[in-house]
Amino acid sequence: MEIKVEGKSKKYADLLKQDYASKFSDLTSFLLYKYENYLFSETDTYFSSNMNKLSNDSLAHFEIFGRLISMLGSMPDHKGYIAEDIFYETDKEKLLEIN
């Protein structure tokens, strides 16, 4: 897949950073799906396997956002990234709501 931008834009790069590494970003999705993959690996292998597949998709999106941010003239970073409160949940139904 080829990714292109027409020029540099700090404004658009900053907007993409919210989707790159905020509480509700692809980074959070990736980490949450990996957490669920691990958490349910022994009790629900079907669910665990699906979460692992979703994590791969989220990682691909994360990489695309990082490239776009760079191409737009900014640095993709994780400054201020905090999403720890969702990683203490163990109830599958609540986790599905978060997903």
C-alpha positions as CSV (number, residue, x, y, z in Angstrom):
1,M,0.0,0.0,0.0
2,E,1.3,3.4,-1.0
3,I,0.7,6.3,1.4
4,K,0.9,9.8,0.1
5,V,0.3,13.4,1.3
6,E,0.2,16.5,-0.8
7,G,2.4,18.5,1.6
8,K,3.3,19.2,5.2
9,S,0.6,20.2,7.7
10,K,1.1,20.4,11.4
11,K,-2.6,20.9,11.9
12,Y,-3.5,17.5,10.3
13,A,-0.5,15.8,11.9
14,D,-1.8,16.9,15.3
15,L,-5.3,15.6,14.5
16,L,-3.9,12.3,13.5
17,K,-1.8,12.1,16.8
18,Q,-5.1,11.7,18.7
19,D,-5.9,8.6,16.7
20,Y,-2.3,7.4,17.0
21,A,-1.7,7.4,20.7
22,S,-4.5,8.6,22.9
23,K,-6.7,6.7,25.3
24,F,-9.1,5.8,22.4
25,S,-6.5,5.2,19.7
26,D,-5.1,2.3,17.6
27,L,-2.3,1.9,20.1
28,T,-4.9,1.4,22.9
29,S,-6.8,-1.0,20.7
30,F,-3.7,-3.0,20.0
31,L,-2.7,-3.2,23.6
32,L,-6.2,-4.0,24.8
33,Y,-6.7,-6.8,22.2
34,K,-3.3,-8.3,23.2
35,Y,-4.3,-8.1,26.8
36,E,-7.6,-9.9,26.0
37,N,-5.7,-12.5,24.0
38,Y,-3.6,-13.3,27.0
39,L,-6.4,-13.0,29.6
40,F,-8.7,-15.5,27.8
41,S,-6.1,-17.8,26.2
42,E,-6.9,-20.7,28.5
43,T,-10.6,-20.2,29.1
44,D,-11.9,-19.1,25.7
45,T,-9.5,-19.9,22.9
46,Y,-11.9,-18.8,20.1
47,F,-12.3,-15.3,21.7
48,S,-8.6,-15.1,22.4
49,S,-7.7,-16.0,18.8
50,N,-10.1,-13.3,17.4
51,M,-8.6,-10.7,19.7
52,N,-5.1,-11.7,18.5
53,K,-6.3,-11.2,14.9
54,L,-7.8,-7.8,15.8
55,S,-4.6,-6.7,17.4
56,N,-2.7,-7.3,14.2
57,D,-5.2,-5.0,12.3
58,S,-4.8,-2.3,15.0
59,L,-1.0,-2.5,14.7
60,A,-1.2,-2.0,10.9
61,H,-3.4,1.1,11.5
62,F,-1.0,2.3,14.1
63,E,1.9,2.0,11.6
64,I,-0.1,3.9,8.9
65,F,-0.9,6.7,11.3
66,G,2.7,7.0,12.3
67,R,3.9,7.2,8.7
68,L,1.2,9.8,7.9
69,I,2.2,11.9,10.9
70,S,5.8,11.8,9.8
71,M,5.0,12.6,6.2
72,L,2.9,15.6,7.4
73,G,6.0,17.0,9.1
74,S,5.6,16.0,12.7
75,M,7.0,13.3,14.9
76,P,4.7,10.4,16.0
77,D,5.1,10.1,19.7
78,H,3.4,8.7,22.8
79,K,3.7,11.7,25.1
80,G,1.0,11.7,27.7
81,Y,-0.3,8.2,26.7
82,I,-2.3,6.8,29.6
83,A,-4.9,4.1,29.2
84,E,-4.2,1.9,32.2
85,D,-7.6,2.0,33.7
86,I,-9.1,-0.3,31.1
87,F,-6.3,-2.9,31.5
88,Y,-7.6,-4.0,35.0
89,E,-10.9,-5.2,33.7
90,T,-11.4,-9.0,33.6
91,D,-15.1,-9.3,32.8
92,K,-15.4,-10.3,29.1
93,E,-18.8,-8.5,28.6
94,K,-17.4,-5.2,30.0
95,L,-14.3,-5.6,27.8
96,L,-16.5,-6.1,24.7
97,E,-18.3,-2.9,25.6
98,I,-14.9,-1.1,25.8
99,N,-13.8,-2.7,22.5
